[in-house]
Amino acid sequence: MEFKDYYKTLGVAKDASAGDIKKAYRRLARKYHPDVSKEADASARMAEVNEANAVLSDPEKRAAYDALGSGGAQAGGQDFRPPPHWDAGYEFSGAPEGQGMDEAQFSEFFEQLFGRAARARHTAGSARGQGGAGTAQRGADHHARIELDLRDAYLGGERLLSLRGARLDAQGHLVHEERQVQVNIPKGVREGQLIRLSGQGGPGLGGAAAGDLFLEVQLKPDPRWRTQDRDVYLSVPVAPWEAELGGPIEVQTPAGTTVQVTVPPRFKPGRKLRLKERGIPAATPGDLYLELHVALPPASTEAQQQAYRALAQAFPGFAPRAAQGV
């Protein structure tokens, strides 16, 4: 996937004001609108201009896009992929502005960055409604993705989270904002679940109620574990003698507790030990699977190196690469 330089598409500087972006968009729309343009690639160029304007004319999406670009994302070229959870903590409101364009026409780049969040906001907003067309109007619902530790899913509890947003000042320049929200994390929360904070969205008009804030849960990536629904797969290193001879070992679970399990003798790659109902809590809890892999101790001293030499002498017929025909 190619990184899209929206500033280059509109021909504006990265510190351009809202007015500059609007002027650039109108100029390019007059040039490439399929109804009037004689350019051979007018439709494709107009789609690119619409997409760039949809991001840069929205302060919240622009702030998140700028943060992604400042991390050197452009260097990815055609192989660009946004880092996992790149937008965690950014607060968004409203639907994406496509300038009358069908959302399906946005690029894969836009879809990866903003499409899923937009659909989640739409789902949340549809469930609540946005008020009537009178003087009093309920505030807009907001949406943000948040990162939680796996232990939060096991234990739940109160968390103070920081959310980043943006607005335009009187001169139309981007101003970054940050606020903190107190969140009650329910025990057993899952990846993709929405936590609703009533009245924490946009302010209402004419005395109407404020909108709600919907927080989409993401679990922080960690090489030690992965989740599948409510099941948790935990990578557990074992020493060579534990792997071959078996025996009891102690393992710390994602909940922070320590359990003793027995490793069966004669290690086999890919072996898993199942701890029933030790996964993410629920009315029917998930299971915890311990994925065993052998960890070799380093030979830092002469005595340790000699131990490895003795091991090699004890297994003269051992051929670790026999399966490869060597």
N, C-alpha and C positions, 0 to 999 in steps of 0.2 A: 504494500500500500504506500502511495506517495504522500509525503507531507505537503499540505496545502499552505502556501504563504499568502494569506488573505490580504495583507497589506500590499504586497506586490500586485495582486489581482486588481485591487482598486486604485493602485498607483498613489498611495498616501504614505506618509511617514508613520512610524510606530507611536509617536506622540500626537497624532492627529486628533483634532477636536471632533465632537459629534457633528458640528457644522461642516467641517472639511470632508468627513465621510459621506454625509448626505449629498454634498455637491458632487463628489467623485462618482457616487452611485448614479445620480441623475444624468451626469454627462455620459457615462458608459451605457446607461439604459437607452438613451437617445441614439447611441451609436450602434448597439447590438440588438435592440428589440426586434424580434423576427417579423413584426408587422411592417416595419419601416426600413430595416437594414438591408443593404445589398451585399454585406459581407458573406462569404461562402460558409463560414463556421459560426454564423450569428447565433443560432440556437444554443450551441455548446458554450460559446463565450458568455451568453446571457445567463445560462445556468450557473456558471462559475461566479459571475458578478453577483447574482442573487444570493448564492451561498455565502460568499465573503461578506456581503452586507448584512445577512442574517446574523452573523457572529459579531462583526465589529460594531454594528449599531445597537447591540444589546450589551449594556455595561457588565452584566454578570458573566455572560458567555465570553466577552472580550477579556475580562480579567483572568478567567480560567485558561483561555487560549494563550494569553501572554505568558502566564506562569509555565505552561507546557513548553513554549518556545524558548523561554529563557534558560531552560535546562539543556539546551543543545539538541533539541528534538529534530531540528531541520537536517542535521547531519545524517539522519537515517535514510534520506532520499527515498528511492522506491521501496526500500525494505523497512520503512518506518512502521513501528507498532507502539501505541501509547503504553507507557509503563503501567504495571498493575496498580489499580486504584489511584491513578494520577490525579483525579479530581476530588478525592476524599476531602471533605471539609468545606467545599464550595457550595454556597447557597444560591439557588436559582428560583425564579418566580415566573409565572406566565408560560405560554406556549412559544415554540420557536417561530420567529418571524420569517416566513418564506416569501414575502412580497407576492402573495397570490400563487406561489409555486407549489405543486404537489410534493409532499414530503418525500415520496419515493424517488424523486429526481435528485435529491441531495446525494453527494458522493459517499463512498465507503468511509472516507476520512471523517466527514461530518457525522455519519451514523455511529462510528466508533466512539467519537468524543461526546456527542450530545443526544443521539437518537434514543438510547435506552432511558436516559434521565427524563427526556421529554415525554416518553410514553408513560413512565411512572408518575410524572406530574399529572398527566391527563387522566390516568386511572384514579389517582387520589382525588383530583378535582371533580371528576364525574360522580364519584361516590358522595361528595359533599354538596355539590351545587355551588353556584357563585352569586346567588341573589338575583333580585329583579332589576328592572331598568329604571326604578324610581330614584328619588334624591338620595335615599339611604341605600347603600350598597355594601354588601359584605366584602371584607378584604380578600385579596388573592391568597390562595394557598401557595406555600413555598415548599421546596424540595431540596434535600442535600443527601449525599452519601457520607456515611461515617465508617471509620475503621474501628473494629473492636478486637481485643485479644480473644483467643479461643476460651480462655478462662472466664471471660465475661459471659459467654454462652452457657458455661456450666453453672456459674454462681449467680449471675445477675447482679443487680445493685445500682446505686446512684453513681452517676458519672457527670463531671463538669466538662463539657466539650466546647471547643472553639470553632466557630463557623466564619468563613471569609466571604465577603460580598463586595459589591462595587456600586457606585452611583456616579452621576455626572454633576460637576459643580456648575456655578452660574455661567462659566465661560465654555461649558460643554466638554471639559476635560475629565478624564477618568480619575475617580477618587476611590481608593481601596478602604474598605471598612472591615471590622471584625467584631463579633459579639460572642458572648458565652451563654450557653444554655444548660440548664440542669436537666438531666435525662434519667429516667428510671428504666434501666435495662431489665426486661423480663427474663427470668431464668428460662433457659432453653431456647433463646432467640436463635434464628437460623439465617444463613446467608440469603440476602434478597428480601428479607422480611421488612415491612414498613412499620416504624414506630411513629405514632401520631402525637404531636404536642398541640393540644387545643389552644387556639388564640395566639400562637407564636408565629403566625404568618404575617402577611401584609396588613396594615391598618385599614379599618372600615371607613366608609364615607357617610357623613350625615348621621353619626351616632350608631351606625351598624356595627356588628361584631367584627373582630379581626379574623383573618383567615387562619388556617392551621399550618403547621410545619410538619412535613412528613420526612422522616429520616430513614433512608434505605441502608440496611446493615450490610457491611462487608467485613469479612474476617481477615485480619492481617496475614499476608503470606508468610509462611515459615517453612524452611526446608525440613523441619522435624516432623511435620504432620500434614495431612490433607483431610478434607471432609467429603462425604458423599451422603447427601440428605442429613440424617442424624447420626450416621456412623462416622467414626473417627479412625484414621489410620496413622499410627505413630511409629516413626522409625526408631528402632532400638539397637544400639551397637552391643555386640557381645564379644568377649575375648575368644581367641582360638580354642582354648581349653574348655571354655563354657560351651562353645558351639559343638565340639566333638564329643565331650564327655557328658554334657547336660548338667542339670542341677539347678538349684534355686538362685534367682537373681532378684534384685529390687529395682522397680521401675516407678518413676514419678509420673503420674497421670496428668493430663491437661487441667484437671480440677485442682491440682496442687497436692493431692494425696499420694502417699507411697504405698505400693502394693508389692507383694512377693509372688512371683510366678516361677514355674518350673520349666526350664528349657529342656525339651526332649534331646536325647543324645543323637549323634550322627547328623550334624547340620546339613540341611538341604537349602540351596538358594531359593529365595522367594517364600520361605516358610512363614506362616502367620500364626500367632496365638490369639484366640478370641476371648475377650473378657465380656461376658454377656451383660448388657444393660449398663455398661460403663461409658457409653457414648454421650451425645448431647441429650440432656434431660427432656422428658416429655411424658404424657400419659403412657405412651409406649416408648421407653428410651431407646436410643440407638446403642450399638455395640462398639467397643473399643478393640481395634485389631493392632496387635504388636507385630510390626514387620521387622524381622531379625536380619541383621547383616554383620559380618565379621569385621572387627576393628583390630588392626595389627599394632602391637606395642612398638614404639621406636627403640632402636638399639643405640642409645646415647653413650653408654659406658663400655669399656672393654669386657666386663663381665656379661653384659647384655648381648654383646656381639658374639661372645663365645657360646652363649646359650643358643643362639640361632645356628651356629656352626654344629653344635651338638645335635640340634633338632634335624639338620640336614643329614647328619650321619646316621640318625636313628631311623630315617625313612629313605634308604638308598634307592628304592624302586619307585618313589613318588614322581609322577610325570604330570605336572599341572597343565601342560599344553597338549596333552595326548588327544583331546577332542578336536584339536585344530590340525591333527596330522603331523605334529612336530615331535 
